[in-house]
Amino acid sequence: MKLPSRNRIIIEISLVLIWFVLRYTLENHYDFNIPFYVSFIVIISILLFAQKILDIFNIK
């Protein structure tokens, strides 16, 4: 099994970091509380969506 490329790892990590920044912004500036399980579901869906999109663009 081949490991994913550096570009793929960077893209997936950056998408998850964007979610954490968005969550931090919502919780601190707009007084919007996001439960842990919602955050977990969002992270998994981001990774699955990114995997499909990266496969479409043939980024291995």
N, CA, C, O and CB atoms as a CASP TS submission, in Angstrom:
PFRMAT TS
TARGET T0000
AUTHOR 0000-0000-0000
METHOD Language model
MODEL 1
PARENT N/A
ATOM      1  N   MET     1       0.838  -1.173   0.000  1.00  0.00           N
ATOM      2  CA  MET     1       0.000   0.000   0.000  1.00  0.00           C
ATOM      3  C   MET     1       0.888   1.244   0.000  1.00  0.00           C
ATOM      4  O   MET     1       1.803   1.371   0.814  1.00  0.00           O
ATOM      5  CB  MET     1      -0.956  -0.006   1.215  1.00  0.00           C
ATOM      6  N   LYS     2       0.607   2.136  -0.908  1.00  0.00           N
ATOM      7  CA  LYS     2       1.400   3.348  -1.049  1.00  0.00           C
ATOM      8  C   LYS     2       0.851   4.443  -0.135  1.00  0.00           C
ATOM      9  O   LYS     2      -0.361   4.617  -0.010  1.00  0.00           O
ATOM     10  CB  LYS     2       1.412   3.823  -2.517  1.00  0.00           C
ATOM     11  N   LEU     3       1.759   5.168   0.494  1.00  0.00           N
ATOM     12  CA  LEU     3       1.348   6.274   1.355  1.00  0.00           C
ATOM     13  C   LEU     3       0.860   7.443   0.507  1.00  0.00           C
ATOM     14  O   LEU     3       1.293   7.600  -0.635  1.00  0.00           O
ATOM     15  CB  LEU     3       2.511   6.718   2.269  1.00  0.00           C
ATOM     16  N   PRO     4      -0.035   8.263   1.052  1.00  0.00           N
ATOM     17  CA  PRO     4      -0.516   9.420   0.290  1.00  0.00           C
ATOM     18  C   PRO     4       0.606  10.437   0.072  1.00  0.00           C
ATOM     19  O   PRO     4       1.567  10.503   0.838  1.00  0.00           O
ATOM     20  CB  PRO     4      -1.699  10.088   1.016  1.00  0.00           C
ATOM     21  N   SER     5       0.458  11.212  -0.976  1.00  0.00           N
ATOM     22  CA  SER     5       1.487  12.195  -1.303  1.00  0.00           C
ATOM     23  C   SER     5       1.485  13.341  -0.300  1.00  0.00           C
ATOM     24  O   SER     5       0.551  13.518   0.482  1.00  0.00           O
ATOM     25  CB  SER     5       1.280  12.736  -2.719  1.00  0.00           C
ATOM     26  N   ARG     6       2.546  14.096  -0.351  1.00  0.00           N
ATOM     27  CA  ARG     6       2.691  15.230   0.562  1.00  0.00           C
ATOM     28  C   ARG     6       1.602  16.274   0.305  1.00  0.00           C
ATOM     29  O   ARG     6       1.062  16.850   1.248  1.00  0.00           O
ATOM     30  CB  ARG     6       4.088  15.868   0.411  1.00  0.00           C
ATOM     31  N   ASN     7       1.280  16.517  -0.960  1.00  0.00           N
ATOM     32  CA  ASN     7       0.242  17.499  -1.297  1.00  0.00           C
ATOM     33  C   ASN     7      -1.109  17.095  -0.724  1.00  0.00           C
ATOM     34  O   ASN     7      -1.843  17.931  -0.196  1.00  0.00           O
ATOM     35  CB  ASN     7       0.134  17.662  -2.817  1.00  0.00           C
ATOM     36  N   ARG     8      -1.430  15.826  -0.828  1.00  0.00           N
ATOM     37  CA  ARG     8      -2.714  15.332  -0.327  1.00  0.00           C
ATOM     38  C   ARG     8      -2.809  15.509   1.189  1.00  0.00           C
ATOM     39  O   ARG     8      -3.841  15.936   1.707  1.00  0.00           O
ATOM     40  CB  ARG     8      -2.904  13.851  -0.702  1.00  0.00           C
ATOM     41  N   ILE     9      -1.738  15.180   1.886  1.00  0.00           N
ATOM     42  CA  ILE     9      -1.724  15.320   3.343  1.00  0.00           C
ATOM     43  C   ILE     9      -1.858  16.785   3.740  1.00  0.00           C
ATOM     44  O   ILE     9      -2.592  17.111   4.673  1.00  0.00           O
ATOM     45  CB  ILE     9      -0.432  14.724   3.934  1.00  0.00           C
ATOM     46  N   ILE    10      -1.154  17.666   3.038  1.00  0.00           N
ATOM     47  CA  ILE    10      -1.219  19.098   3.345  1.00  0.00           C
ATOM     48  C   ILE    10      -2.630  19.635   3.121  1.00  0.00           C
ATOM     49  O   ILE    10      -3.127  20.415   3.933  1.00  0.00           O
ATOM     50  CB  ILE    10      -0.211  19.882   2.482  1.00  0.00           C
ATOM     51  N   ILE    11      -3.279  19.228   2.035  1.00  0.00           N
ATOM     52  CA  ILE    11      -4.637  19.693   1.743  1.00  0.00           C
ATOM     53  C   ILE    11      -5.614  19.216   2.812  1.00  0.00           C
ATOM     54  O   ILE    11      -6.437  19.997   3.290  1.00  0.00           O
ATOM     55  CB  ILE    11      -5.089  19.204   0.357  1.00  0.00           C
ATOM     56  N   GLU    12      -5.532  17.944   3.192  1.00  0.00           N
ATOM     57  CA  GLU    12      -6.462  17.413   4.190  1.00  0.00           C
ATOM     58  C   GLU    12      -6.247  18.052   5.560  1.00  0.00           C
ATOM     59  O   GLU    12      -7.214  18.374   6.251  1.00  0.00           O
ATOM     60  CB  GLU    12      -6.311  15.898   4.296  1.00  0.00           C
ATOM     61  N   ILE    13      -5.001  18.235   5.953  1.00  0.00           N
ATOM     62  CA  ILE    13      -4.720  18.863   7.247  1.00  0.00           C
ATOM     63  C   ILE    13      -5.175  20.315   7.251  1.00  0.00           C
ATOM     64  O   ILE    13      -5.710  20.795   8.250  1.00  0.00           O
ATOM     65  CB  ILE    13      -3.221  18.779   7.575  1.00  0.00           C
ATOM     66  N   SER    14      -4.968  21.016   6.141  1.00  0.00           N
ATOM     67  CA  SER    14      -5.385  22.422   6.099  1.00  0.00           C
ATOM     68  C   SER    14      -6.908  22.558   6.171  1.00  0.00           C
ATOM     69  O   SER    14      -7.411  23.504   6.777  1.00  0.00           O
ATOM     70  CB  SER    14      -4.861  23.093   4.820  1.00  0.00           C
ATOM     71  N   LEU    15      -7.643  21.632   5.565  1.00  0.00           N
ATOM     72  CA  LEU    15      -9.103  21.683   5.657  1.00  0.00           C
ATOM     73  C   LEU    15      -9.583  21.465   7.093  1.00  0.00           C
ATOM     74  O   LEU    15     -10.509  22.135   7.550  1.00  0.00           O
ATOM     75  CB  LEU    15      -9.728  20.633   4.732  1.00  0.00           C
ATOM     76  N   VAL    16      -8.959  20.536   7.795  1.00  0.00           N
ATOM     77  CA  VAL    16      -9.334  20.297   9.190  1.00  0.00           C
ATOM     78  C   VAL    16      -8.963  21.504  10.054  1.00  0.00           C
ATOM     79  O   VAL    16      -9.719  21.875  10.951  1.00  0.00           O
ATOM     80  CB  VAL    16      -8.645  19.018   9.728  1.00  0.00           C
ATOM     81  N   LEU    17      -7.816  22.114   9.792  1.00  0.00           N
ATOM     82  CA  LEU    17      -7.427  23.312  10.545  1.00  0.00           C
ATOM     83  C   LEU    17      -8.380  24.470  10.282  1.00  0.00           C
ATOM     84  O   LEU    17      -8.677  25.247  11.189  1.00  0.00           O
ATOM     85  CB  LEU    17      -6.000  23.725  10.186  1.00  0.00           C
ATOM     86  N   ILE    18      -8.860  24.591   9.048  1.00  0.00           N
ATOM     87  CA  ILE    18      -9.850  25.624   8.734  1.00  0.00           C
ATOM     88  C   ILE    18     -11.118  25.400   9.555  1.00  0.00           C
ATOM     89  O   ILE    18     -11.725  26.360  10.030  1.00  0.00           O
ATOM     90  CB  ILE    18     -10.180  25.626   7.219  1.00  0.00           C
ATOM     91  N   TRP    19     -11.523  24.135   9.725  1.00  0.00           N
ATOM     92  CA  TRP    19     -12.696  23.850  10.544  1.00  0.00           C
ATOM     93  C   TRP    19     -12.474  24.307  11.986  1.00  0.00           C
ATOM     94  O   TRP    19     -13.368  24.897  12.593  1.00  0.00           O
ATOM     95  CB  TRP    19     -13.025  22.349  10.504  1.00  0.00           C
ATOM     96  N   PHE    20     -11.279  24.037  12.542  1.00  0.00           N
ATOM     97  CA  PHE    20     -11.016  24.445  13.916  1.00  0.00           C
ATOM     98  C   PHE    20     -11.000  25.961  14.061  1.00  0.00           C
ATOM     99  O   PHE    20     -11.457  26.486  15.076  1.00  0.00           O
ATOM    100  CB  PHE    20      -9.695  23.867  14.389  1.00  0.00           C
ATOM    101  N   VAL    21     -10.487  26.667  13.072  1.00  0.00           N
ATOM    102  CA  VAL    21     -10.506  28.131  13.103  1.00  0.00           C
ATOM    103  C   VAL    21     -11.945  28.638  13.039  1.00  0.00           C
ATOM    104  O   VAL    21     -12.316  29.552  13.775  1.00  0.00           O
ATOM    105  CB  VAL    21      -9.675  28.715  11.935  1.00  0.00           C
ATOM    106  N   LEU    22     -12.753  28.046  12.162  1.00  0.00           N
ATOM    107  CA  LEU    22     -14.161  28.436  12.061  1.00  0.00           C
ATOM    108  C   LEU    22     -14.902  28.149  13.364  1.00  0.00           C
ATOM    109  O   LEU    22     -15.700  28.966  13.824  1.00  0.00           O
ATOM    110  CB  LEU    22     -14.839  27.700  10.895  1.00  0.00           C
ATOM    111  N   ARG    23     -14.637  26.995  13.949  1.00  0.00           N
ATOM    112  CA  ARG    23     -15.282  26.639  15.212  1.00  0.00           C
ATOM    113  C   ARG    23     -14.882  27.608  16.321  1.00  0.00           C
ATOM    114  O   ARG    23     -15.731  28.055  17.092  1.00  0.00           O
ATOM    115  CB  ARG    23     -14.923  25.201  15.611  1.00  0.00           C
ATOM    116  N   TYR    24     -13.601  27.931  16.402  1.00  0.00           N
ATOM    117  CA  TYR    24     -13.119  28.885  17.402  1.00  0.00           C
ATOM    118  C   TYR    24     -13.779  30.248  17.215  1.00  0.00           C
ATOM    119  O   TYR    24     -14.184  30.891  18.184  1.00  0.00           O
ATOM    120  CB  TYR    24     -11.591  29.023  17.322  1.00  0.00           C
ATOM    121  N   THR    25     -13.882  30.681  15.964  1.00  0.00           N
ATOM    122  CA  THR    25     -14.509  31.972  15.671  1.00  0.00           C
ATOM    123  C   THR    25     -15.976  31.972  16.080  1.00  0.00           C
ATOM    124  O   THR    25     -16.449  32.927  16.697  1.00  0.00           O
ATOM    125  CB  THR    25     -14.380  32.305  14.179  1.00  0.00           C
ATOM    126  N   LEU    26     -16.692  30.915  15.744  1.00  0.00           N
ATOM    127  CA  LEU    26     -18.112  30.842  16.097  1.00  0.00           C
ATOM    128  C   LEU    26     -18.323  30.806  17.604  1.00  0.00           C
ATOM    129  O   LEU    26     -19.228  31.457  18.128  1.00  0.00           O
ATOM    130  CB  LEU    26     -18.748  29.616  15.462  1.00  0.00           C
ATOM    131  N   GLU    27     -17.485  30.044  18.297  1.00  0.00           N
ATOM    132  CA  GLU    27     -17.683  29.904  19.737  1.00  0.00           C
ATOM    133  C   GLU    27     -17.290  31.157  20.507  1.00  0.00           C
ATOM    134  O   GLU    27     -17.919  31.473  21.517  1.00  0.00           O
ATOM    135  CB  GLU    27     -16.894  28.728  20.251  1.00  0.00           C
ATOM    136  N   ASN    28     -16.282  31.868  20.065  1.00  0.00           N
ATOM    137  CA  ASN    28     -15.803  33.011  20.846  1.00  0.00           C
ATOM    138  C   ASN    28     -16.426  34.337  20.441  1.00  0.00           C
ATOM    139  O   ASN    28     -16.680  35.181  21.300  1.00  0.00           O
ATOM    140  CB  ASN    28     -14.320  33.114  20.724  1.00  0.00           C
ATOM    141  N   HIS    29     -16.674  34.537  19.172  1.00  0.00           N
ATOM    142  CA  HIS    29     -17.162  35.838  18.724  1.00  0.00           C
ATOM    143  C   HIS    29     -18.682  35.902  18.586  1.00  0.00           C
ATOM    144  O   HIS    29     -19.272  36.975  18.711  1.00  0.00           O
ATOM    145  CB  HIS    29     -16.530  36.185  17.412  1.00  0.00           C
ATOM    146  N   TYR    30     -19.311  34.768  18.330  1.00  0.00           N
ATOM    147  CA  TYR    30     -20.758  34.776  18.108  1.00  0.00           C
ATOM    148  C   TYR    30     -21.531  34.016  19.176  1.00  0.00           C
ATOM    149  O   TYR    30     -22.740  33.824  19.050  1.00  0.00           O
ATOM    150  CB  TYR    30     -21.068  34.190  16.761  1.00  0.00           C
ATOM    151  N   ASP    31     -20.838  33.583  20.230  1.00  0.00           N
ATOM    152  CA  ASP    31     -21.469  32.883  21.348  1.00  0.00           C
ATOM    153  C   ASP    31     -22.304  31.692  20.862  1.00  0.00           C
ATOM    154  O   ASP    31     -23.457  31.513  21.256  1.00  0.00           O
ATOM    155  CB  ASP    31     -22.350  33.852  22.148  1.00  0.00           C
ATOM    156  N   PHE    32     -21.695  30.902  20.008  1.00  0.00           N
ATOM    157  CA  PHE    32     -22.340  29.741  19.414  1.00  0.00           C
ATOM    158  C   PHE    32     -21.581  28.509  19.870  1.00  0.00           C
ATOM    159  O   PHE    32     -20.416  28.336  19.512  1.00  0.00           O
ATOM    160  CB  PHE    32     -22.383  29.840  17.854  1.00  0.00           C
ATOM    161  N   ASN    33     -22.221  27.649  20.655  1.00  0.00           N
ATOM    162  CA  ASN    33     -21.542  26.491  21.216  1.00  0.00           C
ATOM    163  C   ASN    33     -21.720  25.275  20.310  1.00  0.00           C
ATOM    164  O   ASN    33     -22.845  24.894  19.987  1.00  0.00           O
ATOM    165  CB  ASN    33     -22.071  26.190  22.625  1.00  0.00           C
ATOM    166  N   ILE    34     -20.600  24.667  19.901  1.00  0.00           N
ATOM    167  CA  ILE    34     -20.624  23.488  19.036  1.00  0.00           C
ATOM    168  C   ILE    34     -20.188  22.284  19.870  1.00  0.00           C
ATOM    169  O   ILE    34     -19.067  22.266  20.377  1.00  0.00           O
ATOM    170  CB  ILE    34     -19.695  23.677  17.778  1.00  0.00           C
ATOM    171  N   PRO    35     -21.052  21.280  20.019  1.00  0.00           N
ATOM    172  CA  PRO    35     -20.689  20.096  20.806  1.00  0.00           C
ATOM    173  C   PRO    35     -19.563  19.297  20.143  1.00  0.00           C
ATOM    174  O   PRO    35     -19.301  19.420  18.947  1.00  0.00           O
ATOM    175  CB  PRO    35     -21.914  19.199  21.002  1.00  0.00           C
ATOM    176  N   PHE    36     -18.911  18.478  20.965  1.00  0.00           N
ATOM    177  CA  PHE    36     -17.778  17.689  20.485  1.00  0.00           C
ATOM    178  C   PHE    36     -18.188  16.721  19.378  1.00  0.00           C
ATOM    179  O   PHE    36     -17.471  16.572  18.388  1.00  0.00           O
ATOM    180  CB  PHE    36     -17.151  16.919  21.637  1.00  0.00           C
ATOM    181  N   TYR    37     -19.331  16.065  19.538  1.00  0.00           N
ATOM    182  CA  TYR    37     -19.735  15.075  18.543  1.00  0.00           C
ATOM    183  C   TYR    37     -20.042  15.722  17.195  1.00  0.00           C
ATOM    184  O   TYR    37     -19.812  15.104  16.156  1.00  0.00           O
ATOM    185  CB  TYR    37     -20.952  14.302  19.036  1.00  0.00           C
ATOM    186  N   VAL    38     -20.550  16.939  17.190  1.00  0.00           N
ATOM    187  CA  VAL    38     -20.796  17.644  15.928  1.00  0.00           C
ATOM    188  C   VAL    38     -19.468  17.954  15.251  1.00  0.00           C
ATOM    189  O   VAL    38     -19.332  17.806  14.036  1.00  0.00           O
ATOM    190  CB  VAL    38     -21.604  18.951  16.166  1.00  0.00           C
ATOM    191  N   SER    39     -18.496  18.380  16.037  1.00  0.00           N
ATOM    192  CA  SER    39     -17.173  18.667  15.496  1.00  0.00           C
ATOM    193  C   SER    39     -16.545  17.401  14.916  1.00  0.00           C
ATOM    194  O   SER    39     -15.922  17.443  13.855  1.00  0.00           O
ATOM    195  CB  SER    39     -16.264  19.267  16.583  1.00  0.00           C
ATOM    196  N   PHE    40     -16.708  16.288  15.607  1.00  0.00           N
ATOM    197  CA  PHE    40     -16.173  15.013  15.133  1.00  0.00           C
ATOM    198  C   PHE    40     -16.825  14.601  13.811  1.00  0.00           C
ATOM    199  O   PHE    40     -16.133  14.152  12.898  1.00  0.00           O
ATOM    200  CB  PHE    40     -16.385  13.919  16.191  1.00  0.00           C
ATOM    201  N   ILE    41     -18.128  14.747  13.702  1.00  0.00           N
ATOM    202  CA  ILE    41     -18.847  14.414  12.469  1.00  0.00           C
ATOM    203  C   ILE    41     -18.405  15.319  11.325  1.00  0.00           C
ATOM    204  O   ILE    41     -18.238  14.859  10.196  1.00  0.00           O
ATOM    205  CB  ILE    41     -20.366  14.533  12.681  1.00  0.00           C
ATOM    206  N   VAL    42     -18.216  16.599  11.612  1.00  0.00           N
ATOM    207  CA  VAL    42     -17.780  17.538  10.570  1.00  0.00           C
ATOM    208  C   VAL    42     -16.383  17.184  10.079  1.00  0.00           C
ATOM    209  O   VAL    42     -16.126  17.233   8.877  1.00  0.00           O
ATOM    210  CB  VAL    42     -17.805  18.986  11.098  1.00  0.00           C
ATOM    211  N   ILE    43     -15.476  16.829  10.984  1.00  0.00           N
ATOM    212  CA  ILE    43     -14.111  16.469  10.582  1.00  0.00           C
ATOM    213  C   ILE    43     -14.123  15.227   9.707  1.00  0.00           C
ATOM    214  O   ILE    43     -13.425  15.181   8.694  1.00  0.00           O
ATOM    215  CB  ILE    43     -13.223  16.237  11.817  1.00  0.00           C
ATOM    216  N   ILE    44     -14.900  14.223  10.078  1.00  0.00           N
ATOM    217  CA  ILE    44     -14.977  12.999   9.268  1.00  0.00           C
ATOM    218  C   ILE    44     -15.569  13.299   7.900  1.00  0.00           C
ATOM    219  O   ILE    44     -15.083  12.786   6.892  1.00  0.00           O
ATOM    220  CB  ILE    44     -15.818  11.924   9.984  1.00  0.00           C
ATOM    221  N   SER    45     -16.609  14.118   7.848  1.00  0.00           N
ATOM    222  CA  SER    45     -17.213  14.443   6.552  1.00  0.00           C
ATOM    223  C   SER    45     -16.263  15.278   5.693  1.00  0.00           C
ATOM    224  O   SER    45     -16.237  15.112   4.474  1.00  0.00           O
ATOM    225  CB  SER    45     -18.538  15.195   6.753  1.00  0.00           C
ATOM    226  N   ILE    46     -15.484  16.172   6.304  1.00  0.00           N
ATOM    227  CA  ILE    46     -14.488  16.936   5.545  1.00  0.00           C
ATOM    228  C   ILE    46     -13.465  15.996   4.930  1.00  0.00           C
ATOM    229  O   ILE    46     -13.114  16.139   3.759  1.00  0.00           O
ATOM    230  CB  ILE    46     -13.787  17.973   6.448  1.00  0.00           C
ATOM    231  N   LEU    47     -12.984  15.035   5.713  1.00  0.00           N
ATOM    232  CA  LEU    47     -11.972  14.111   5.200  1.00  0.00           C
ATOM    233  C   LEU    47     -12.528  13.217   4.098  1.00  0.00           C
ATOM    234  O   LEU    47     -11.836  12.948   3.116  1.00  0.00           O
ATOM    235  CB  LEU    47     -11.423  13.255   6.330  1.00  0.00           C
ATOM    236  N   LEU    48     -13.767  12.752   4.245  1.00  0.00           N
ATOM    237  CA  LEU    48     -14.366  11.922   3.196  1.00  0.00           C
ATOM    238  C   LEU    48     -14.612  12.723   1.921  1.00  0.00           C
ATOM    239  O   LEU    48     -14.359  12.236   0.819  1.00  0.00           O
ATOM    240  CB  LEU    48     -15.679  11.313   3.687  1.00  0.00           C
ATOM    241  N   PHE    49     -15.102  13.945   2.071  1.00  0.00           N
ATOM    242  CA  PHE    49     -15.338  14.810   0.920  1.00  0.00           C
ATOM    243  C   PHE    49     -14.024  15.150   0.225  1.00  0.00           C
ATOM    244  O   PHE    49     -13.945  15.130  -1.003  1.00  0.00           O
ATOM    245  CB  PHE    49     -16.061  16.096   1.351  1.00  0.00           C
ATOM    246  N   ALA    50     -12.993  15.463   1.008  1.00  0.00           N
ATOM    247  CA  ALA    50     -11.685  15.788   0.427  1.00  0.00           C
ATOM    248  C   ALA    50     -11.113  14.586  -0.311  1.00  0.00           C
ATOM    249  O   ALA    50     -10.482  14.740  -1.357  1.00  0.00           O
ATOM    250  CB  ALA    50     -10.704  16.255   1.520  1.00  0.00           C
ATOM    251  N   GLN    51     -11.327  13.401   0.224  1.00  0.00           N
ATOM    252  CA  GLN    51     -10.819  12.193  -0.422  1.00  0.00           C
ATOM    253  C   GLN    51     -11.461  12.002  -1.793  1.00  0.00           C
ATOM    254  O   GLN    51     -10.769  11.672  -2.756  1.00  0.00           O
ATOM    255  CB  GLN    51     -11.075  10.962   0.460  1.00  0.00           C
ATOM    256  N   LYS    52     -12.761  12.202  -1.891  1.00  0.00           N
ATOM    257  CA  LYS    52     -13.447  12.067  -3.180  1.00  0.00           C
ATOM    258  C   LYS    52     -12.975  13.119  -4.177  1.00  0.00           C
ATOM    259  O   LYS    52     -12.707  12.803  -5.336  1.00  0.00           O
ATOM    260  CB  LYS    52     -14.960  12.176  -2.990  1.00  0.00           C
ATOM    261  N   ILE    53     -12.873  14.370  -3.728  1.00  0.00           N
ATOM    262  CA  ILE    53     -12.451  15.453  -4.616  1.00  0.00           C
ATOM    263  C   ILE    53     -11.011  15.244  -5.078  1.00  0.00           C
ATOM    264  O   ILE    53     -10.706  15.445  -6.254  1.00  0.00           O
ATOM    265  CB  ILE    53     -12.589  16.813  -3.911  1.00  0.00           C
ATOM    266  N   LEU    54     -10.124  14.842  -4.166  1.00  0.00           N
ATOM    267  CA  LEU    54      -8.728  14.627  -4.544  1.00  0.00           C
ATOM    268  C   LEU    54      -8.589  13.445  -5.494  1.00  0.00           C
ATOM    269  O   LEU    54      -7.709  13.448  -6.355  1.00  0.00           O
ATOM    270  CB  LEU    54      -7.870  14.402  -3.303  1.00  0.00           C
ATOM    271  N   ASP    55      -9.440  12.436  -5.351  1.00  0.00           N
ATOM    272  CA  ASP    55      -9.429  11.321  -6.302  1.00  0.00           C
ATOM    273  C   ASP    55      -9.916  11.761  -7.676  1.00  0.00           C
ATOM    274  O   ASP    55      -9.409  11.290  -8.695  1.00  0.00           O
ATOM    275  CB  ASP    55     -10.297  10.171  -5.785  1.00  0.00           C
ATOM    276  N   ILE    56     -10.895  12.660  -7.712  1.00  0.00           N
ATOM    277  CA  ILE    56     -11.388  13.171  -8.995  1.00  0.00           C
ATOM    278  C   ILE    56     -10.285  13.927  -9.723  1.00  0.00           C
ATOM    279  O   ILE    56     -10.121  13.780 -10.935  1.00  0.00           O
ATOM    280  CB  ILE    56     -12.614  14.087  -8.784  1.00  0.00           C
ATOM    281  N   PHE    57      -9.520  14.744  -8.978  1.00  0.00           N
ATOM    282  CA  PHE    57      -8.436  15.516  -9.582  1.00  0.00           C
ATOM    283  C   PHE    57      -7.137  14.724  -9.679  1.00  0.00           C
ATOM    284  O   PHE    57      -6.102  15.269 -10.063  1.00  0.00           O
ATOM    285  CB  PHE    57      -8.200  16.779  -8.789  1.00  0.00           C
ATOM    286  N   ASN    58      -7.188  13.436  -9.332  1.00  0.00           N
ATOM    287  CA  ASN    58      -6.071  12.509  -9.470  1.00  0.00           C
ATOM    288  C   ASN    58      -4.846  12.952  -8.668  1.00  0.00           C
ATOM    289  O   ASN    58      -3.717  12.863  -9.149  1.00  0.00           O
ATOM    290  CB  ASN    58      -5.701  12.363 -10.933  1.00  0.00           C
ATOM    291  N   ILE    59      -5.075  13.424  -7.457  1.00  0.00           N
ATOM    292  CA  ILE    59      -3.979  13.746  -6.545  1.00  0.00           C
ATOM    293  C   ILE    59      -3.839  12.558  -5.606  1.00  0.00           C
ATOM    294  O   ILE    59      -4.655  12.362  -4.705  1.00  0.00           O
ATOM    295  CB  ILE    59      -4.240  15.096  -5.749  1.00  0.00           C
ATOM    296  N   LYS    60      -2.820  11.790  -5.823  1.00  0.00           N
ATOM    297  CA  LYS    60      -2.609  10.574  -5.031  1.00  0.00           C
ATOM    298  C   LYS    60      -1.688  10.904  -3.895  1.00  0.00           C
ATOM    299  O   LYS    60      -1.364  10.031  -3.090  1.00  0.00           O
ATOM    300  CB  LYS    60      -2.030   9.421  -5.888  1.00  0.00           C
TER
END
